[in-house]
Amino acid sequence: MTPDFSVQQSLGASEELYSLATKLYPIGRSLTGNGVRETFKILRQLLPELVTYEVPSGTTAFDWEVPDEWNIVSAQIVGPDNQVIVDYANHNLHVVGYSMPIDTEMNLEELQQHLHSLPDQPDAIPYVTSYYKRTWGFCLPHNVRKTLVAGTYQVRIVADLRPGSLTYGELVLPGETADEILVSTYVCHPSMANNEISGPVVATFLARWIRHLPRRNTYRFIFVPETIGALVYLSRNLEHLQQHTKAGFVVTCCGAPGQFSFMPSRTGTTYADRLATTVLSCHEPNFKTYSFLQRGSDERQYCAPLVNLPVVSVMRSKYHEYPEYHTSLDNLSFITPQALHRTLEVYSELVLAAEFNCTPIATVYGEPQLSRYGLYPTTGGQVDQAEIAMTLDLLALADGAHDLLNISRITGHSVTTLRSRVELLASKNLISILQPQL
């Protein structure tokens, strides 16, 4: 039966999502390190069941290897006049991710080889990393870089780069069946709000809501460092995931007030593709569909040919597609509480579509006489034609070949609305309900 609860009342207020974003934003995260662990401490305040795992450096994951652990304490560039030019304490994008420790002096020409800036965005600090090649560097606004003068610069990065471990988190919410919905998001990005504070925020509140949802499916939430974290998780769980995952979603770029975007799976024909396009068509019909060739997130790992999981992504402003992407301009003022909450609402509709989907099958020859069942007025006057039309359309498509996702695309009614009508018609013995074979 259709669960009796209010989606809007159960998801949490938009201010709660934004509050979590503000707590996570300042933390200096990377592929590994204490920033990731600090992030999980905050997330576990909302999701006590979230389990974390430590994977030692050097562990192989298919063609990859877990790198050394990186923890940064401080970093500065001090100019010839003893003025601090760049200070990691002011913004954690100022240092190239995974920079080696260094403490030396050099001239401006030498220093320039280790500086990164964006001439087209002169006030932004770029996000730059070097995870798998030992180097060091600083990132700064181009307008600041242009002011540097000849002379001797003091350069110092206090960091620890040595064997340690990679941390990831997992939360499994069992359902009535072993069919699983995978939800994956990132915990490796430093202070950038849309990419990627918003993903863990939306995923956390989605998991909180699902915990109290009467559910048929099992939901598997994973919080991983991008790329290497997904590969580690796949290398440990691939057989199980291939056997049980019926649909999956990479939750990323959820907080900017831009157009909803859809990244399909590699084939574009999976159950996850059907769920996403059906829900978006009904609730956010102006969404933009990208080609899988424009991928750039962990759909690259989940949809790889030998992995071949049915995974898609529903986003707001897609990665690479907005000028603030991977810069300091992707800050807390770039995202909004309302955008975060609306993305959460759309993901809740995806969950409901997965829970409510079924195939209705007619049990009466011809069109039923609805008035006999209290479904059509017996006297003339004001009649809710839209309600009647939906009922008749649903009955007309109850041929065993159309599930509610199909019927939603044809009629324009949400899966949630259709499921309520299916339950009503089933109570009148006008249809039977077949659960989908995923």
Secondary structure, DSSP 8 states (H G I E B T S, - for coil): ------HHHHS--HHHHHHHHHHHTT----SSSHHHHHHHHHHHHH-TT-EEEEEETT-EETTEE---EEEEEEEEEE-TTS-EEEETTT-TTSB-BT---EEEEEEHHHHHTTEE--TTSTT--B--B-SSS----EE--HHHHTT--SSEEEEEEEEEEES-EEEEEEEEE--SSS-EEEEEEE----S-STTTTHHHHHHHHHHHHHHTS--SSEEEEEEE-TTHHHHHHHHHHHHHHHHHEEEEEE--S-SSSS--EEE--SSS-SHHHHHHHHHHHHH-TT-EE--GGG--STHHHHTSTTT---EEEEESS-TTSSTTTTBTTSSTTTS-HHHHHHHHHHHHHHHHHHHH--EEEE-SSSS--GGGGTSS-SS-S---HHHHHHHHHHHHT-BSS--HHHHHHHH---HHHHHHHHHHHHHTTSEEEE----
